């Protein structure tokens, strides 16, 4: 949520910053801005709307700045306006700041600063930061001391990039709660919310830890802890290629990432399922004695990650003897749920920075639970705070709507379920072997489904005029229906609702009419006949039916006007396949309607504020 880019070095700063901001557009934003060092003043440029609007504004600005910070804002405090856009300057114009996160005590700070004569121009919490920096520096005359003091005064989560007029060869960065990463190469340095912002220029990165303060300059990077003591943070060479964060000829990131799912799943499974056995226990640091002490599992997540957890819940119930609870992070953190040393607490987040999930993690950890993170980012806050870590290995996901991260989360969670069943003796060895043998075939079957895109596109054309849509499923297919409804809402802005198919007659059946399309997820599984009966009830009420079913099914086409077939797989693994047509459907409906597929309105890739 929001994006920060900072640069200092020999290149034209505005070009680096604009390029970086474009690479962070997937995070979601409503305005953008830059601060550039001019040698005499800090020049501020900001605009409501897309980065391209800011770029047009800069066309008349003379070149020659080699220091700057940039930002894409997603409004929290204060509406969407030019004055509320970042960067913000202090009254003297000596300091400029961009900020991700929320300052919880900004009203208190603002009242204090106004009593000292400070005049505020915006309605943002961020402006309090830059005025606090200026007033503190006027007393101390020392920038490091000022930044240490700043951290003591701010409550909340934040990542900051700061420019100081008197130091034209430096930018400063502070991290607490929100992600911030530094990059460096010969004679230049960068800071950003995420690596793609500066990936074309360097792959040498340093991850700031909680409370870190950094100064980035052409001569290198210096880092201090929250008390101002020098610290070392390792330099890591990321193995990403620039092409991984580009569209590679696809029209949208989302479409590219749908097509990447076979490869992403192979990476997720590689070395973790071998010769009919699950081997993630070595990666997780688990042994039989440890696992035997657990009596319950809590799985906590948000959005698409929550739906992947609901699918895993059904398999954990089947493959283990543990008590299973799955909850939304924003609810779990405020409920009184017993959580102790007998609990395995699993936290699922693509970014590893989701604010509610992090808060839930800290609650469970304080209660004594063994905490496992399933995330795509090895350097994330979540990855650093847990006892065990299982990386998705999906590669960077740029589109806001989860696609390959969702199926990779399914793979990771299913491997954890298999491992627990094996180690606890509740899953027979021959059954584990059968399941693993089928699991390794899933990436190929996913890729076979990609050939259905044009078929789904034609179905999508029929429903672009719909105002509502229902998704139904049973068992393993119910979480897929929920994920499908979420995708349609995110990408097309069409209202969609997912229901357990058996619940239709308990109220929602009243909604059925010809203008209400219903999509049924109905693979050949143990609940097939039950779902087919629900489809017959829907057809009898003249609602339009779409179905995702298994190849060769002769009964479903008699009920549904549109059918998308998937390859056969074991019931347990049907979500990997049934979700692909739903991703394509939401993509093409949104595309035909002219929606901003990769940056849907009001949404952000990583929700780092509560």
ZIRAHU-V96368 format. One record per helix or strand. SS is the DSSP state (H for helix, E for strand). FROM is the first residue (numbers start at 1). LEN is the number of residues. If there is no record, write none. Layout:
SS&FROM&LEN  SS&FROM&LEN
This chain:
E&3&6  H&13&11  H&25&3  E&31&7  E&42&7  H&51&10  E&67&7  E&88&2  E&95&9  H&106&10  H&126&15  H&143&11  E&156&9  E&170&8  E&181&5  E&188&5  H&195&3  E&204&4  E&213&5  E&220&5  E&230&2  E&236&2  H&242&4  H&253&7  H&261&9  E&273&2  E&277&2  H&280&5  H&288&5  E&296&6  H&303&17  E&323&6  H&329&4  E&343&7  H&355&12  E&370&6  H&381&5  E&388&4  H&404&21  H&429&11  H&442&20  E&468&6  H&476&17  E&495&6  H&501&6  H&508&4  E&517&6  H&528&12  E&545&6  H&556&4  E&562&5  H&571&22
